[in-house]
Each structure stands twice: as structure tokens, then as C-alpha cells.
Amino acid sequence: MKPLNISVVGAGYWGRKVIRETLALARTSGQISLHSVVDNSPTVLEQCRKEFGSLDYRLDYHDLLSDPDVSAAHICSPNASHFDIASSFLRSKKHVLVEKPLALRTSEAFELVRLAEANRRVLCVGHVHRFNNGVRELRKVVGSGVLGDIYYLRFRWTGYLPPQKERDVITDLGPHPLDICNHVLDVWPRKISCRGRGFRVGMNDEVAFINTEHGNGLHANIELSWLDHEKRRDVMVVGSEGMAHLDCLDQKLSLQRADTVEPVTTVPSNTLREEIIHFAKCCSHDLLSASRTNLSGGLLGANVVLLLETARKSLYEERTVQVPLAGWEEIPAEEPNARTYRRVEGRNLRSTLS
């Protein structure tokens, strides 16, 4: 089978990481090929040329939409451009992997889900911690019942950034904690309250504290900060029989029960590489008209955008906000290879792709 020919759109900090992994996979697996690199900055493309050598570099992606040699796009451009670029590729019947968040608005996110379905193309979202072995082990620990009744979760997602003019901390750092919380608990929150502030800039929030309320009295507290000089990606789960702590950066997990702390053996994974491999497999299965499981599909990404928008609404209105009765879920179809979707009417927006 021919390799999946991918164009990387956006060659900033994260885009260059994607290019490195794509080139490495192209050399070792033969499943993927890097077709081109797109960025609207000549300076950025020149930096890429110095690092990666001779590749197909472009300032504009529009010619790729009609290029039959392009199978898919991996979108790493600024958040505000995700919808326009992703929708263009989907309408052109290209598979799409969008780095988080899927879009800035809930309506746009679910429109991308609709476009992917209408054009029978794969839509994945860059929730890389779906491929984090530490998160996988934490999910197993919580599901095993070893922690007893789960009381609450706490996330610290921090790291210093200079003042940002076009980004806010909720949109930038919030997707991963919200997704991990859903992945570990298997249920979306019913209510969200959020407080935050921009200290160095006027309108753009640089620190935020999000509290999510789930069923059965469960709560999760999420600290997001660009002001903290220590980079943290920590998850803590507190239960009646013990506590689990995960450092998502080094993927180290430990359990504390009574006075003992027990490390849980994990083999760290290359989350970005696994994300790209997973995307390629989804595209390959789709082309073969075979059943597939998309671990980071568009429905997941759209529901995360819904939570981000709810958190911002809570912040601006200074109140607790119920998660809106909106969203989609995949339902079993009569034919094995058909996929059907329906509106979620309950307040627990379960991800059937988790």
C-alpha cells in the first residue's frame, strides 16, 4: 500500500516537532511520507530549510487542496486558523489531524465533525495524552478500584510564557486537563466554574482556575498558568483508599496508601509519534472500508471545545455554568462499516471514542 502522504501546515515550535517525527516515521515505517511543509512566514520556512534540508516548502496551502498526491494534512497553525484550514482540507476530501484545540468555537468544531462524516474522511485531534502511557496506567488504576471511591482530581498545568497578545491560557492549556479528566473518569462534567485574570495584558487571561462538577459528587480542580516559572503537567486523584499522582511529562505514576508510596511501572511513550501513527492507521482503515476505532476523533475534540467555551462563559459572567445540552455521540449502526451520529441530550457527554 502507498504511504500516507501528509502535508504539515504550520511550522512553528510544535510544527517543527511534527515535521521531525513525520520524517523519522517516513524513514523507519514506510507508512507515512512528508509531502510538503506550509507556513506563511518566509523566515520560518528558511529556519526549516536549515534544519530539515531540501523539502517542498510553501507559503500557501490552497494549491494542496486539489493536489491528488496529498492524502492528509496535519494542522499545526495558530488556533484561530484551525477551522478555516481544516474545513478546506475536509471539503477537498483530505484526511485531517488538527492540533488542539479543534476550533475556537463549539459551532465550528461540530461543523468539522459534520464535514468529516459527509466527506467520509478521518478527523483526528491532537490530544496527545491519549497516547501517554502514564495516563493509560492512571486510567487502569482508577478503574481497578484500588483507590476506593474517587473524591476529586487536581491538575496543575503551568509554565512561564511571555505576554501573549492573541492567545488565552484557557484555550491554550485547558484542553489536555479536560480531556485527561474525561479519559480517566469516562464522563464529562455537568457544571463548570472558572476564575482567572490577565496580569500583564488586559483582555487575555494568563492564569485560570477551573472547577468541574461531575456526577456522584465528583469534582476536578484545574490550575492553568503562564506566570508560574516551573513547568508542571501534574494529575492527582484522591480516593477513599489512597491517592495517585502522575507527572505527565516523565510519565511517572505513584500510589500513596496509608504511609507507603508505591511507584507504578510505566514505560514512557513518544506521545506525538504514537498520535501520528494512530492517525495514519485510521486513514488506512478508512480507505480499506474496514471498521476502526479513532482514539482521538473529532467528536472528542468538539466536546472539549464545548467545555472550553463553557469555562470562558463562567469566567466572563462570574458564575457557575451548566454544560449546555449540546454535543454529538457515535451510535451503533446496522451496517458494520457505517457510522451514525446523534445529538447528546443528557448532561453527561460521554465520549464513545475514549
C-alpha positions as CSV (number, residue, x, y, z in Angstrom):
1,M,0.0,0.0,0.0
2,K,1.2,3.5,-0.8
3,P,2.3,5.6,2.3
4,L,0.0,8.3,3.6
5,N,1.2,11.5,2.0
6,I,1.0,14.2,4.7
7,S,1.4,18.0,4.4
8,V,2.3,19.7,7.7
9,V,0.6,23.2,7.8
10,G,2.2,25.5,10.3
11,A,6.0,25.2,11.1
12,G,6.3,27.0,14.4
13,Y,7.6,25.3,17.6
14,W,5.1,22.5,17.6
15,G,5.0,22.2,13.8
16,R,8.8,21.6,13.7
17,K,8.4,18.8,16.2
18,V,5.7,17.2,14.0
19,I,8.0,17.5,11.0
20,R,10.8,15.7,12.8
21,E,8.6,12.9,13.9
22,T,7.0,12.6,10.4
23,L,10.4,12.4,8.8
24,A,11.6,9.8,11.3
25,L,8.5,7.7,10.7
26,A,8.9,8.0,7.0
27,R,12.4,6.6,7.3
28,T,11.5,3.8,9.6
29,S,8.0,2.6,8.9
30,G,7.2,3.3,5.3
31,Q,3.6,4.1,6.3
32,I,4.0,7.8,6.1
33,S,5.5,10.3,3.7
34,L,6.0,14.0,4.2
35,H,4.6,15.7,1.1
36,S,5.2,19.3,2.0
37,V,5.6,22.0,4.7
38,V,3.4,25.1,4.7
39,D,3.9,28.3,6.7
40,N,3.1,31.9,5.7
41,S,6.4,33.2,7.1
42,P,9.4,33.0,4.8
43,T,11.6,33.3,7.9
44,V,10.1,30.2,9.5
45,L,10.4,28.3,6.2
46,E,14.1,29.3,6.0
47,Q,14.7,28.0,9.5
48,C,13.1,24.7,8.5
49,R,15.2,24.6,5.4
50,K,18.4,24.9,7.6
51,E,17.2,22.2,9.9
52,F,15.5,19.7,7.6
53,G,17.2,20.3,4.3
54,S,15.5,20.1,0.9
55,L,11.7,19.6,1.2
56,D,8.7,21.0,-0.6
57,Y,8.2,24.3,1.3
58,R,5.2,26.5,0.5
59,L,3.8,29.8,1.7
60,D,0.2,28.9,1.0
61,Y,-1.8,25.7,1.3
62,H,-4.5,26.3,-1.2
63,D,-2.8,24.6,-4.1
64,L,-2.6,21.4,-2.0
65,L,-6.4,21.2,-1.8
66,S,-6.6,20.0,-5.4
67,D,-3.3,18.0,-5.4
68,P,-4.1,14.3,-5.8
69,D,-0.8,13.4,-4.3
70,V,-1.7,14.9,-0.9
71,S,-3.6,12.4,1.2
72,A,-3.8,14.2,4.5
73,A,-3.0,17.4,6.4
74,H,-1.5,17.8,9.9
75,I,-2.5,21.2,11.0
76,C,-0.2,23.0,13.5
77,S,-1.1,26.6,12.6
78,P,-2.3,29.2,15.2
79,N,-5.5,28.2,17.0
80,A,-7.6,30.9,15.2
81,S,-6.9,29.4,11.8
82,H,-7.7,25.8,12.6
83,F,-11.3,25.9,11.4
84,D,-10.7,27.6,8.1
85,I,-7.8,25.3,7.2
86,A,-9.3,22.1,8.4
87,S,-12.6,22.7,6.8
88,S,-10.9,23.4,3.5
89,F,-9.0,20.1,3.5
90,L,-12.0,18.1,4.6
91,R,-14.2,19.7,1.8
92,S,-11.4,18.6,-0.6
93,K,-11.7,15.1,0.7
94,K,-8.4,15.0,2.6
95,H,-7.9,13.4,6.0
96,V,-7.1,15.9,8.7
97,L,-5.3,15.8,12.0
98,V,-5.7,19.1,13.9
99,E,-3.6,20.0,16.9
100,K,-5.6,21.0,19.9
101,P,-8.0,22.8,20.2
102,L,-10.0,21.5,17.3
103,A,-11.5,25.0,16.8
104,L,-12.2,28.1,18.9
105,R,-16.0,27.9,18.8
106,T,-18.2,24.9,19.5
107,S,-20.3,25.5,16.4
108,E,-17.1,25.4,14.3
109,A,-15.9,22.2,16.0
110,F,-19.1,20.3,15.3
111,E,-19.1,21.6,11.8
112,L,-15.7,19.9,11.2
113,V,-17.2,16.7,12.6
114,R,-20.1,17.0,10.1
115,L,-17.7,17.7,7.2
116,A,-15.6,14.7,8.0
117,E,-18.6,12.5,8.1
118,A,-20.1,14.0,4.9
119,N,-16.9,13.5,3.0
120,R,-16.1,10.2,4.6
121,R,-12.7,11.3,5.8
122,V,-10.8,10.8,9.1
123,L,-10.7,13.7,11.5
124,C,-8.3,13.4,14.5
125,V,-7.4,16.0,17.2
126,G,-4.0,16.4,18.8
127,H,-4.9,15.2,22.4
128,V,-1.5,13.6,22.7
129,H,-2.1,12.4,26.3
130,R,-4.5,9.8,24.9
131,F,-1.2,8.1,23.9
132,N,0.6,8.9,27.2
133,N,1.4,5.6,29.0
134,G,1.3,7.3,32.4
135,V,-2.3,8.4,31.7
136,R,-3.2,4.9,30.4
137,E,-1.9,3.4,33.7
138,L,-3.7,6.0,35.8
139,R,-7.0,5.1,33.9
140,K,-6.4,1.5,34.8
141,V,-5.7,2.3,38.4
142,V,-8.9,4.3,38.8
143,G,-10.9,1.7,37.0
144,S,-9.5,-1.1,39.2
145,G,-11.0,0.4,42.4
146,V,-7.7,0.3,44.3
147,L,-8.2,4.0,45.3
148,G,-11.7,3.2,46.6
149,D,-14.4,5.9,46.0
150,I,-12.9,8.7,44.0
151,Y,-13.4,12.1,45.8
152,Y,-11.7,14.6,43.5
153,L,-9.0,15.2,40.9
154,R,-6.5,18.0,40.8
155,F,-4.5,19.2,37.8
156,R,-1.6,21.7,37.7
157,W,-0.8,22.7,34.1
158,T,1.7,25.6,34.4
159,G,4.7,27.0,32.7
160,Y,6.1,30.5,32.0
161,L,5.3,32.3,28.8
162,P,5.9,36.0,27.9
163,P,2.8,38.1,27.5
164,Q,0.6,36.8,24.7
165,K,-1.4,39.1,22.5
166,E,-3.6,36.6,20.6
167,R,-3.9,33.6,23.0
168,D,-5.5,32.9,26.3
169,V,-4.5,30.4,28.9
170,I,-7.8,28.5,29.0
171,T,-7.8,27.8,25.2
172,D,-4.1,27.1,25.2
173,L,-3.5,24.9,28.3
174,G,-7.1,23.8,29.1
175,P,-7.7,21.1,26.5
176,H,-5.4,18.5,27.9
177,P,-6.5,18.5,31.6
178,L,-10.2,18.5,30.5
179,D,-9.6,15.6,28.1
180,I,-7.5,13.6,30.7
181,C,-10.2,14.1,33.3
182,N,-12.8,12.7,30.9
183,H,-10.5,9.8,29.8
184,V,-9.9,8.8,33.5
185,L,-13.5,9.2,34.7
186,D,-15.3,8.3,31.4
187,V,-17.8,11.1,32.0
188,W,-17.9,14.8,31.1
189,P,-18.7,17.4,33.7
190,R,-22.2,18.7,34.4
191,K,-21.2,22.2,35.6
192,I,-18.1,24.4,35.3
193,S,-17.0,27.4,37.3
194,C,-13.9,29.4,36.3
195,R,-12.0,32.3,37.7
196,G,-9.0,33.9,36.0
197,R,-7.1,37.0,35.2
198,G,-4.6,38.6,32.8
199,F,-2.0,40.3,35.0
200,R,0.4,41.6,32.3
201,V,-2.1,42.1,29.5
202,G,-5.6,43.5,29.5
203,M,-8.1,41.1,28.0
204,N,-6.1,37.8,27.6
205,D,-6.2,35.6,30.7
206,E,-2.9,34.3,31.8
207,V,-4.0,32.3,34.9
208,A,-7.2,30.4,35.4
209,F,-8.7,28.1,38.0
210,I,-11.4,25.8,36.6
211,N,-13.6,23.6,38.8
212,T,-15.7,20.9,37.1
213,E,-18.6,19.2,38.8
214,H,-19.4,15.6,37.7
215,G,-22.0,13.1,38.8
216,N,-21.8,11.3,42.2
217,G,-20.3,14.4,43.8
218,L,-17.0,14.2,41.9
219,H,-15.1,17.4,41.4
220,A,-11.9,18.3,39.5
221,N,-9.8,21.4,40.1
222,I,-7.6,22.6,37.2
223,E,-4.9,25.3,37.7
224,L,-3.7,26.9,34.4
225,S,-0.9,29.4,34.5
226,W,1.6,31.1,32.2
227,L,3.0,33.0,35.2
228,D,4.4,30.1,37.2
229,H,8.1,29.6,36.2
230,E,8.0,25.9,36.9
231,K,6.6,23.8,34.1
232,R,4.2,21.3,35.6
233,R,1.9,18.7,34.0
234,D,0.6,17.0,37.1
235,V,-2.5,15.0,37.8
236,M,-3.6,13.9,41.3
237,V,-6.6,11.6,42.0
238,V,-7.7,11.4,45.6
239,G,-9.9,8.5,46.8
240,S,-11.2,6.9,50.0
241,E,-8.4,4.2,50.0
242,G,-5.5,6.2,48.7
243,M,-4.1,8.8,46.2
244,A,-2.4,8.6,42.8
245,H,0.0,11.1,41.4
246,L,1.1,11.3,37.8
247,D,3.7,13.5,36.2
248,C,2.6,13.6,32.6
249,L,6.0,15.0,31.5
250,D,8.1,12.0,32.6
251,Q,5.0,9.7,32.7
252,K,5.8,8.6,36.3
253,L,2.9,7.3,38.3
254,S,2.9,6.6,42.1
255,L,0.2,5.4,44.5
256,Q,0.1,6.5,48.2
257,R,-1.9,4.4,50.6
258,A,-1.6,4.8,54.4
259,D,2.1,5.7,54.9
260,T,3.5,4.0,51.9
261,V,4.3,5.3,48.4
262,E,4.4,2.7,45.6
263,P,5.7,3.5,42.1
264,V,3.7,2.1,39.3
265,T,5.9,0.7,36.5
266,T,5.3,2.6,33.2
267,V,7.3,2.6,30.0
268,P,7.3,6.2,28.7
269,S,5.8,6.6,25.3
270,N,6.6,9.0,22.5
271,T,3.1,10.5,22.5
272,L,3.5,12.6,19.4
273,R,4.9,9.7,17.4
274,E,2.1,7.4,18.5
275,E,-0.5,10.1,17.7
276,I,0.8,10.3,14.1
277,I,0.9,6.5,13.7
278,H,-2.6,6.3,15.1
279,F,-3.8,8.9,12.5
280,A,-2.2,7.0,9.7
281,K,-3.8,3.7,10.8
282,C,-7.2,5.4,11.0
283,C,-6.7,6.7,7.4
284,S,-5.6,3.4,6.1
285,H,-8.5,1.5,7.7
286,D,-10.9,4.1,6.3
287,L,-9.6,3.7,2.8
288,L,-10.0,-0.1,3.1
289,S,-13.6,0.5,4.3
290,A,-12.8,-1.5,7.5
291,S,-14.0,-0.8,10.9
292,R,-11.7,1.4,13.1
293,T,-11.6,3.0,16.5
294,N,-10.5,6.6,16.5
295,L,-9.0,7.3,19.9
296,S,-8.7,11.0,19.4
297,G,-11.6,11.7,17.0
298,G,-13.4,14.9,16.1
299,L,-16.2,14.2,18.5
300,L,-13.8,14.1,21.4
301,G,-12.2,17.4,20.2
302,A,-15.5,19.1,19.7
303,N,-16.8,18.2,23.2
304,V,-13.5,19.6,24.6
305,V,-14.1,22.8,22.8
306,L,-17.6,22.9,24.3
307,L,-16.1,22.7,27.8
308,L,-13.5,25.4,27.0
309,E,-16.3,27.7,25.8
310,T,-18.3,26.9,28.9
311,A,-15.3,27.7,31.1
312,R,-14.8,31.1,29.4
313,K,-18.6,31.8,29.8
314,S,-18.3,31.1,33.5
315,L,-15.2,33.4,33.8
316,Y,-16.9,36.3,32.0
317,E,-20.2,36.0,33.7
318,E,-18.7,35.3,37.1
319,R,-21.0,32.3,37.9
320,T,-21.2,28.5,37.7
321,V,-22.5,27.4,34.3
322,Q,-24.2,24.2,33.4
323,V,-22.6,22.4,30.5
324,P,-25.0,23.0,27.6
325,L,-27.3,20.3,26.3
326,A,-25.3,20.0,23.0
327,G,-22.9,17.6,21.5
328,W,-22.7,14.5,19.5
329,E,-22.0,10.9,20.1
330,E,-21.5,8.0,17.8
331,I,-24.1,5.3,17.9
332,P,-24.0,1.7,16.6
333,A,-25.1,1.4,13.0
334,E,-26.9,-1.6,11.4
335,E,-24.2,-2.0,8.8
336,P,-20.7,-2.7,10.2
337,N,-18.8,0.0,8.3
338,A,-21.4,2.7,8.6
339,R,-21.1,5.5,11.2
340,T,-24.1,7.3,12.6
341,Y,-24.3,10.3,15.0
342,R,-27.0,11.8,17.2
343,R,-27.3,14.7,19.5
344,V,-26.5,14.0,23.1
345,E,-29.5,15.0,25.2
346,G,-28.1,14.1,28.7
347,R,-25.8,16.3,30.6
348,N,-23.1,13.7,30.8
349,L,-21.5,14.0,27.3
350,R,-19.8,10.6,27.3
351,S,-17.1,10.1,24.7
352,T,-17.7,6.9,22.8
353,L,-14.3,7.2,21.4
354,S,-12.4,7.2,24.7
